[in-house]
Amino acid sequence: MSRTVSISEVLGLSDDYALAYYKSQEAAGSLLPSEGAVLISLSDKVNLVDQAIEIGKEFQKLGFKIYATEGTAKFYEKEGVKCEVVNKIKETSALRS
């Protein structure tokens, strides 16, 4: 039995990671969602504070529902970004035991 496999690859180039990702998705024909929900979990809330706040506020402004882990949700709520708290995977599995 013979089988043909077709693999396509795309590449988005930019000095900016977000723009490179966008270009790759656009080239692949993937539409980025303009509504829905996003999960945000920040490990570094100190060094990237301005960027993190901007991202949360932008998703909120665009109408996305924001899910966040407990620490991230507390961080965002201080900045006026509403979040629904979700457990980390290890916290969820501990609840089931």
C-alpha positions as CSV (number, residue, x, y, z in Angstrom):
1,M,0.0,0.0,0.0
2,S,1.4,3.3,-1.0
3,R,0.5,6.6,0.7
4,T,1.3,10.1,-0.3
5,V,1.9,12.6,2.4
6,S,1.9,16.3,1.7
7,I,3.5,18.7,4.1
8,S,3.4,22.5,3.7
9,E,5.4,24.9,5.7
10,V,5.3,28.7,6.0
11,L,7.6,31.2,7.5
12,G,7.0,34.6,8.8
13,L,10.1,36.8,9.2
14,S,10.3,39.9,11.4
15,D,12.4,41.3,14.2
16,D,9.2,41.4,16.2
17,Y,8.0,38.0,17.4
18,A,4.3,38.9,17.3
19,L,4.5,40.2,13.7
20,A,6.5,37.1,12.6
21,Y,3.8,34.9,14.1
22,Y,1.0,36.9,12.5
23,K,2.8,36.7,9.1
24,S,3.2,32.9,9.4
25,Q,-0.5,32.5,10.3
26,E,-1.6,34.7,7.4
27,A,0.6,32.8,4.9
28,A,-0.9,29.5,6.1
29,G,-4.4,30.9,5.7
30,S,-5.2,30.7,9.4
31,L,-7.4,33.5,10.6
32,L,-6.6,34.8,14.0
33,P,-9.6,35.0,16.2
34,S,-11.3,38.3,16.7
35,E,-13.5,37.2,19.6
36,G,-13.6,34.5,22.2
37,A,-11.4,33.8,25.2
38,V,-7.7,33.9,26.1
39,L,-5.8,32.2,28.9
40,I,-3.0,34.3,30.4
41,S,-0.6,33.0,33.1
42,L,2.4,35.3,33.8
43,S,5.5,34.0,35.5
44,D,7.3,37.3,35.4
45,K,5.1,40.1,36.6
46,V,8.0,42.4,37.6
47,N,10.3,42.8,34.6
48,L,7.5,42.8,32.0
49,V,4.8,44.7,34.0
50,D,4.1,47.4,31.4
51,Q,3.8,44.9,28.5
52,A,1.7,42.5,30.6
53,I,-0.7,45.3,31.6
54,E,-1.0,46.5,28.0
55,I,-1.7,43.0,26.7
56,G,-4.4,42.4,29.3
57,K,-6.1,45.7,28.6
58,E,-6.0,45.2,24.9
59,F,-7.6,41.8,25.0
60,Q,-10.3,43.3,27.3
61,K,-10.8,46.2,25.0
62,L,-11.2,43.8,22.1
63,G,-14.0,42.0,24.0
64,F,-12.1,38.8,24.8
65,K,-13.0,36.9,28.0
66,I,-9.8,36.6,30.0
67,Y,-9.0,33.5,32.0
68,A,-6.0,33.7,34.3
69,T,-4.3,31.7,37.0
70,E,-4.8,33.0,40.5
71,G,-1.6,35.2,40.8
72,T,-2.1,36.6,37.3
73,A,-5.8,37.4,38.0
74,K,-4.8,39.3,41.2
75,F,-2.2,41.2,39.2
76,Y,-4.6,42.2,36.5
77,E,-7.5,43.0,38.8
78,K,-5.3,45.7,40.5
79,E,-4.9,47.2,37.0
80,G,-8.6,47.1,36.3
81,V,-8.5,44.1,34.0
82,K,-11.3,41.6,34.8
83,C,-10.4,37.9,34.7
84,E,-12.0,34.6,35.6
85,V,-9.6,32.5,37.7
86,V,-8.7,29.0,36.6
87,N,-6.5,26.4,38.3
88,K,-3.1,25.4,37.1
89,I,-2.9,21.8,35.9
90,K,-1.2,20.6,39.0
91,E,-3.8,22.3,41.2
92,T,-6.7,20.7,39.2
93,S,-5.2,17.2,39.5
94,A,-4.7,17.6,43.2
95,L,-8.4,18.5,43.6
96,R,-9.4,15.2,41.9
97,S,-7.3,13.0,44.2
